Amino acid sequence: MPYTMRKEPHGVFKTFWGCVSYSEIFDSILAVHSDPDFERFSYSIYDMLQVESFVSSPGHLLDIAAHSVGARYTNPSLKVALVSTDAGIIDVVSKLKDRTRLDISIVSTVEAARTLFQ
């Protein structure tokens, strides 16, 4: 599994590395959405600075969008930060953001992501 997930007092911090697949991203999303504390989370940070490649398709993006939009009904205040400098990853997340109108910030450092949630 090329990611770790750590619960924090007000949210979740995930670190991804290596070759990341759609199923690993989706599994990490499901883990957050099914957490007993999900309703109290205010943020989810995706640190993708160590990702070498990401494999996805437009259909995968729709799956993620549908699940994320549904989860907004349970926790409408959840904010997401993607930490990446990879143009391909940023493009995929920008498309997800445009299609879902989810509150997703794209930043280039973990420190910048943390600042968003202080």
C-alpha positions as CSV (number, residue, x, y, z in Angstrom):
1,M,0.0,0.0,0.0
2,P,1.8,3.2,-1.1
3,Y,0.2,5.5,1.5
4,T,-0.3,6.0,5.2
5,M,-3.2,7.7,6.9
6,R,-3.0,9.3,10.3
7,K,-6.0,10.6,12.2
8,E,-5.4,14.0,13.9
9,P,-7.5,15.8,16.4
10,H,-9.5,17.7,13.7
11,G,-8.9,15.7,10.5
12,V,-6.8,13.2,8.6
13,F,-3.3,13.4,7.1
14,K,-2.4,11.0,4.2
15,T,1.0,10.6,2.6
16,F,1.3,8.9,-0.8
17,W,4.4,7.7,-2.5
18,G,5.7,5.8,-5.5
19,C,3.2,4.6,-8.2
20,V,-0.3,5.3,-6.9
21,S,-3.4,3.7,-8.4
22,Y,-6.9,4.9,-8.5
23,S,-7.9,2.0,-6.2
24,E,-5.5,3.2,-3.5
25,I,-6.8,6.8,-3.7
26,F,-10.4,5.5,-3.6
27,D,-9.6,3.1,-0.7
28,S,-8.1,6.0,1.3
29,I,-11.2,8.1,0.6
30,L,-13.5,5.3,1.7
31,A,-11.5,4.9,4.9
32,V,-12.0,8.6,5.8
33,H,-15.7,8.6,4.9
34,S,-16.4,5.5,6.9
35,D,-14.5,6.6,10.0
36,P,-16.7,6.9,13.1
37,D,-15.3,10.4,13.6
38,F,-16.0,11.5,10.0
39,E,-18.7,14.0,10.9
40,R,-16.2,15.8,13.2
41,F,-13.3,16.0,10.7
42,S,-12.7,19.5,9.4
43,Y,-9.9,18.6,7.0
44,S,-8.2,16.0,4.9
45,I,-4.7,16.6,3.7
46,Y,-3.3,14.5,0.8
47,D,0.5,14.8,0.7
48,M,1.4,13.6,-2.8
49,L,4.9,15.2,-3.0
50,Q,6.6,11.7,-3.2
51,V,4.2,10.3,-5.9
52,E,6.1,9.2,-9.0
53,S,3.1,8.3,-11.1
54,F,-0.7,8.3,-10.7
55,V,-2.9,6.1,-12.9
56,S,-6.5,7.1,-13.4
57,S,-9.2,7.4,-16.0
58,P,-12.2,9.7,-16.5
59,G,-14.5,7.0,-15.1
60,H,-12.4,6.8,-11.9
61,L,-12.7,10.5,-11.5
62,L,-16.5,10.2,-11.7
63,D,-16.4,7.5,-9.0
64,I,-14.4,9.7,-6.7
65,A,-16.6,12.7,-7.4
66,A,-19.8,10.8,-6.7
67,H,-18.6,9.4,-3.4
68,S,-17.2,12.7,-2.3
69,V,-20.3,14.6,-3.2
70,G,-22.4,12.1,-1.2
71,A,-20.2,12.4,1.8
72,R,-20.8,16.2,1.8
73,Y,-24.3,15.5,3.1
74,T,-22.8,13.8,6.2
75,N,-20.0,16.4,6.7
76,P,-20.6,19.6,4.6
77,S,-17.7,21.4,6.4
78,L,-14.9,19.0,5.4
79,K,-12.2,20.8,3.5
80,V,-9.5,19.0,1.4
81,A,-5.9,20.1,0.7
82,L,-3.8,18.4,-2.0
83,V,-0.1,18.9,-1.6
84,S,1.7,18.4,-5.0
85,T,3.8,20.1,-7.5
86,D,3.2,17.5,-10.2
87,A,1.3,19.0,-13.2
88,G,-0.6,15.8,-14.0
89,I,-1.8,15.3,-10.4
90,I,-2.8,18.9,-10.2
91,D,-4.7,18.6,-13.5
92,V,-6.7,15.6,-12.3
93,V,-7.6,17.2,-9.0
94,S,-8.5,20.5,-10.7
95,K,-11.0,18.6,-12.9
96,L,-12.4,16.9,-9.8
97,K,-12.8,20.2,-8.1
98,D,-14.5,21.7,-11.2
99,R,-17.0,18.9,-11.5
100,T,-17.9,18.6,-7.9
101,R,-17.4,22.1,-6.5
102,L,-15.8,20.5,-3.5
103,D,-13.7,22.7,-1.2
104,I,-10.3,21.5,-2.4
105,S,-7.2,23.6,-2.1
106,I,-4.1,22.8,-4.1
107,V,-0.8,23.8,-2.5
108,S,2.9,23.0,-3.0
109,T,3.9,22.4,0.7
110,V,2.6,20.6,3.7
111,E,3.1,23.8,5.7
112,A,0.8,25.7,3.3
113,A,-1.8,23.0,3.7
114,R,-1.6,23.1,7.5
115,T,-1.9,26.9,7.4
116,L,-5.3,26.6,5.6
117,F,-6.7,24.7,8.6
118,Q,-5.5,26.8,11.5
